[in-house]
Amino acid sequence: MNKVFSIIEKFAPEAVEIMQIRYEVLRQVLYKQPIGRRQLCKELGLRERLIRGEIELLRARGAVEITQAGIGLTPFGEGLLNDIDEFIPSLFNTRILAEQIKKEFDLEQVIVVPGDSFKNPDNKKDMGRAAGSFLQKSLFPGCIVAVTGGTTLAEMVTAIGGGIDAQDVLVVPARGGLGEEMEQQAGTIAARIAKAIGAQYRLLHVPDNLEETTAEILKNDAHIIEVVNIIKASNILFHGIGSAIEMANRRGLTPGEIEFLLQRKAVGEMLRYYFDKQGKIVYEVAGIGLELSNLKNINTIVAVAGGSNKASAIEAVLRSGQQNVLITDEGAAKGLLKNKVRKDDINGS
């Protein structure tokens, strides 16, 4: 497929440009529908005449519909957009970034969506769609899927379509609730994913920011023991990555704990663990759910995180060597490779 796109780029570059424009149009309609033509032009930064022509063509082919409220995506258009997603790495040349990151961090697979979610929040939806697609392809009879919370994984739920019958799949939260908005909590995301794919789910009804003594007491509760044992038997894990100090504040860590993280140069966070830029754990918050030691028994560990502002945090977590799949965006991917170039320059000097 990469070879085919390479030939098209050389022989008919205008065809690639048209495909890119139509993809962006469908994508914006999906996220902003019903949307007016002028707003669509503003979002894409393209001339109204060009957009008018593309919308009319897409309407004639049954991909969009035009109503008094604005332009909307038809079921056919949504399916078409999902099909196009498979070719996005070739269409936007993000496959080169993906291959470089895959080699640098020894990952099995890297998916890079176009754009930078730090500058445009809609790119979180793109990562969510990529994660939803990857999840559907990863499922197998009897598997257990664990998920963490956060805004990007919440978008994954929205992106998962119907028509899946996964009755023998179990979805669980990887940890307790963090005190985020309800739709962003791990338990809510696990339940919504299960309902979307027709699977079963179990929840962990405990907060994630516990005092150590409280956590130890709750670990002896029979119901919690049962659920935690199921979580630790997970086959697939989808988790987010946070910037260390931002996550420390969200967890309500004390000023003393935050000062400790600063002294230890903590950069990234996942699953209650804080990492420095070399991927070394510098701090752990007491909690109930998956432990880092459990990850060696999970076959597929997918990190879903993006944004140029998170590149250092993502690198810190990837350096720990726990993940085998990364779903990110172009902004974070370029940041990861810039960090690599700086290190190469330092080492070479």
N, C-alpha and C positions, 0 to 999 in steps of 0.2 A: 504493500500500500504506500509506503514512504517513497518507493521508486516511482510509482505512478504519479504521485503529487509532484515529485521532482521534475518529471518530464513535462507535466502540465505547466509548472512554473516557468519552464524554459520555452515551451512551445506556444502556450496561450496564457500568459500571466493575467490577462484581463478576466479570464474565467475564474481564477482563484479570487480575484478582487470582488467579482459579483457574488460568489459563494459567501465570502466574508460579510458583505453588506447584508445579504438575505438572512444569514445566521443572526447577525446583530439585530435586525428588524424583528425577527421571530422571537428572539430572546427578550427584547424590550417589551414587546406586546405581552408575552407570557407574564412578566413581572409587574407590568403597570396597567394591565387591561381592567376596564376599558380605557383606552388611551386615544387622545386626539392626534390628528396628523401633525399639527404644529408642535405639540409637546414631544412627539416622536422625533421630529427634526431637531429640536433643542437637545434632547437626550443624546442623540447620535452625532450631532454636529454636522448634519448633511443638508443639502439643498432640498427645499420642499418639492421641487419638480421631480428630483430623483426618488424621493420617498413616495410621492404620489404614484409614480410608475411601478415601483416595487410592490406597493400595497395592492394595486389593481391586479398585477400579475399573480400575487399570492392569493388574492380573493378568487380569481378565475380558476385557480388550481385547487381551491377548497381548503387552503391552509388558514385563512383568516376570514372573519366576517365583519361587516360594517353595520353598526346600528346607530340609533340616535345618540346613545351614550358614548359611542366611540368604537375603536377597533379592538376586536377580541380574537383569541386563538380558538380554532375549532379543534375537536378531538383528533382529526387527521393532522392538523398543524402541530399539535403537541406530540403526536407520535413521530412526525417527521423530524421535529427538533431533537427528540430522543435518539433517533437514528443518526442524525448528523453528529451528535456528541462523540460518536466513535471516531470520527475523522478530524475532530478539533485539533489534536496535537499536530497533525500534518498540515491542516488548513492555516494555523496560526504560528507554525514553526516552534511550538513549545516542546516538541518531541526532543529537540536538541538539548534544551535545558533539563528535561526529564532524564535523559541518558547520562548527562554529566553528574547530576545529583545522585542518580542510582549508583554510579561507579564510585563517587566520593564517599558515600555513606554505606556502601555494600548492601543495598536494598534490592529486594526481588522485583518490585514494581514502583514506579513513580508516575503520578498523573498530575500534570500542571495545566490548570485552566487559564485562559487569557485574563489579563487585567490585574488590578491591585485592590484587594478588599479594604485596605486602609484608606484609600482614596475614594473608592466606590463600593459601598456596602452590598450592592447587587452581586458582586463577585462571590460573596458568601453563599448566595443562592446557587451559583454555578458550582462551587465546591460541594454544596449539599446535593446537587443533582448527580455529580460525579460519584459521590460517596454512596448515594442511594442505588445507583446503577451497579457499583462494585459490590454492594451488599447482596443484591439480588443474584448476581453471578456467583457469589461465594457460598450461598446457602446449600446445605445438603441435609438429607433426612436425619433427624435426631440431633442436629447440632444445637449448641447453646451460644447465643450471641449476647455479649455484654457491651453496654454503651455508657459513656460518661455524659455529662450535661454540657451546656454552653450554647452560644448563639449559632455556631456553624453546624453543629450536630442537630440542632432544632430545625435548621433548613433542610437537612437530609430527610427528616420525617415528612416535610411538606412535599418533597420531590418524589417520594416513593408512590408510584401509581398502584392502581388496583389490579385485579386479574391474577393475583398470585395466591396459590393455595399451599401454605406452609404449616399445616396443622400440627406436624410433628416437630416443629422448631420451637425453641423456648428462648424468649428475650428477657434479659435481666439488666438492672442497673449495675454498673461496675462498683458503685459506691453509694453512700447515702446522699441526701439532699444538701446542697451548699447554701441554701437560703437565697438562691437566685429567683427570678420571676418563675412562676409555676411551669410555664411552657418550656423553660430552659433547663429544668431539673432532670437529672438522670432517670428518675423513676417515671416521670411524665413522658420523656422521650422513648423509654423502653416500652411503655404501654401503648403509645401511639404507633410505634413501629410494628408491634405485634398485631394490632388491629388492622393496620394497612396491608400486612402480608398474610393475614389469617392465621397467625401463630398464637401460642400460649405465652403468658408472661407471669413472672413473680416479682414482687417489689420488696425493697428493703426500707422499712419505715423507721429510719433513724437519720438524724442530721449528720453531716460529714465533718463538722468542726466541733469535735467533742474534747472535753478534758480527758487526759490520759486515764485517770482513775475511772471516769464514767465509761469510757470505751471498754476498759477491761471488764467492768461489771456486766455491760450489755453483751459482751462476747460469750458470756455463760448462759444467756437466755436460749432456751431450746428452739424457739421459732427462728431467732436470728442465726443460730448455728446452722439450722437446716438451709436457710436461704443463702448464707455465706458459702456453705459447701457447694451449693449449686453454682454460685457465681465463680468460685475457684475452679470449677470443672468446665469453664467456658472453652469453646473451640475457636471463637472469633471475637476480637475486641476492637471496637471503634472508640478512639479517645481524642480529645482535644489537647491543645498545648497552650499554656498561658505564660505571659511575662511574669517573672518571679514576684516582683514587688506589687504589681497590679493584683495578682492572685492572693498575695499575703494580705492586702487591704480588704479584698472581697471576703476572705475567710475570717476577718476580724482578728488577725494576729496582733499581739501587743506591740507597743513601740520597741520594747526590748528585743522581741523576736525579729522585728523588721530590721533593727540595727544589726543584729547577728547575721541576717541574710546579706545585708550590705557589706559587712566585714568579710564574709566568706565569698563575696562576689557571685551570689546566686543570680542566674540569668533566666532560666526556664523552669516551668512546673508542669507536672502531670501526675495524676492519681495521688495527690498529697505529698509528692516528693519534689524537692527543689534541687536543681542541678547548676553547677558552674559551667563555664564555657567549654571545659574539657569533657563534660558529661558525667562528672563525679557528683554523687549525692552529698549535699552539704547540710540538708535539714529534712526532717520528716515530721508531718503533723499527725497526731493520733487520730484514728478513724477506723471505720469498719467497712470491709469490702475487699477488693483485690489488693494484694500486696505485690511488691515488685518481684519477690521470689516466685510468685505464681505464674509470671509471664512466660517462663521457660517452657511451661506445659501448654501454652496456647499457640496453635499452628499459624494463625493469621492475626497479626497485630497491625491495625491501620491507624496511623496518625492523620488527623484531618485538621489542618490549620494553615492560615495564610495571612497575607498582609506584610508589606515591606517593614512595618514597625515591629513585626514579630520574628524577623529572620534570625536574630541572635538566640531567641528563646527556642525556636525550632531546632537550630543547630545544636544547642546544648542538650536537648532531649535526644536527638538522633545520635549524638556522640556516645550516649549511654549504651547503644547497641541493642535496644529492646525491640525495635520495630522492624518489620520487613516490607511494609507498604507505606507510602506517603502520598496524600492527596493535598495539594497546595495550589497557590496561584502564582502568576508570573512575578508579582511584586516580591513575594517571599523567596521564590526560586532565584531571582537575580541577586537578592541580598545574600543568600546562602553562598552563591558562587563568588560574589565580591569578597566575602569573608575569607574564602579559600584563596583567592588571588593575593590578598593582603598577607596571609600566612606564608604563602609560597615566596612572596617577595622578601619577607622577613627572614625566612629560612635560607634563602639564596644569597642574602647579603652578608 
